[in-house]
Amino acid sequence: MSDTPKKDQVQGEGDYDAARRYNKDQKEFSESGKVEQAARDAAPKTPEEAEAMKRAEEEGKSHSKGEGKGMSDKSQTKP
């Protein structure tokens, strides 16, 4: 048997089944009431960790093609 996807299966960025599963999981998590706790758990515990997270974010941004229209460092949504 081959691990190659069949011609009618869409993979990669067009993997619709994976996108549906991801969207379902994200919706369930956002409605679970666990978002605030997860955000607190992910917050840096020390000033050093905060600095490391900031450097990692800056490194990631340096590889991006830029922010979307209407996006800024302070807000990820339009007012």
C-alpha positions as CSV (number, residue, x, y, z in Angstrom):
1,M,0.0,0.0,0.0
2,S,1.1,3.5,-0.7
3,D,0.9,6.5,1.7
4,T,0.4,8.8,-1.3
5,P,-3.1,10.5,-1.1
6,K,-5.6,9.4,-3.7
7,K,-6.3,11.8,-6.5
8,D,-9.6,12.9,-5.0
9,Q,-8.2,13.6,-1.6
10,V,-7.1,17.2,-1.0
11,Q,-4.0,17.7,1.2
12,G,-1.9,20.5,2.4
13,E,-3.4,24.0,2.5
14,G,-6.5,22.6,0.8
15,D,-7.1,19.8,3.4
16,Y,-10.8,20.6,4.0
17,D,-11.3,17.8,6.6
18,A,-8.4,19.1,8.7
19,A,-9.7,22.6,8.4
20,R,-13.2,21.5,9.6
21,R,-11.7,19.5,12.5
22,Y,-9.5,22.5,13.5
23,N,-12.4,25.0,13.3
24,K,-14.6,22.6,15.4
25,D,-12.0,22.2,18.0
26,Q,-11.3,25.9,18.2
27,K,-15.0,26.7,18.6
28,E,-15.4,24.1,21.3
29,F,-12.4,25.4,23.2
30,S,-13.6,29.0,22.9
31,E,-17.0,28.0,24.3
32,S,-15.6,25.8,27.0
33,G,-14.9,28.6,29.6
34,K,-11.2,27.6,29.7
35,V,-9.8,30.4,27.6
36,E,-9.0,32.8,30.5
37,Q,-7.2,30.1,32.5
38,A,-5.2,29.1,29.4
39,A,-4.2,32.7,28.9
40,R,-3.1,32.9,32.5
41,D,-1.2,29.7,32.2
42,A,0.6,30.9,29.1
43,A,1.7,34.2,30.6
44,P,5.4,34.6,31.3
45,K,6.3,33.7,34.9
46,T,9.5,35.7,35.2
47,P,10.9,38.9,33.6
48,E,13.4,36.8,31.8
49,E,10.7,34.6,30.3
50,A,8.8,37.7,29.3
51,E,11.9,39.1,27.5
52,A,12.5,35.7,25.8
53,M,8.8,35.7,24.6
54,K,9.2,39.3,23.3
55,R,12.4,38.3,21.4
56,A,10.7,35.3,19.9
57,E,7.8,37.4,18.7
58,E,10.1,40.0,17.2
59,E,12.0,37.2,15.4
60,G,8.8,35.8,14.0
61,K,7.6,39.2,12.8
62,S,11.0,39.7,11.1
63,H,10.1,36.7,8.8
64,S,6.6,37.9,8.0
65,K,5.6,39.8,4.9
66,G,4.0,42.5,7.1
67,E,0.8,43.0,9.0
68,G,-2.6,42.9,7.4
69,K,-4.5,46.1,6.6
70,G,-5.8,47.6,9.8
71,M,-3.6,45.5,12.0
72,S,-1.1,46.8,14.6
73,D,1.0,45.6,17.5
74,K,-1.5,46.8,20.0
75,S,-4.7,45.4,18.5
76,Q,-5.5,42.4,16.3
77,T,-9.0,43.6,15.5
78,K,-10.3,46.7,13.8
79,P,-12.2,49.2,16.2
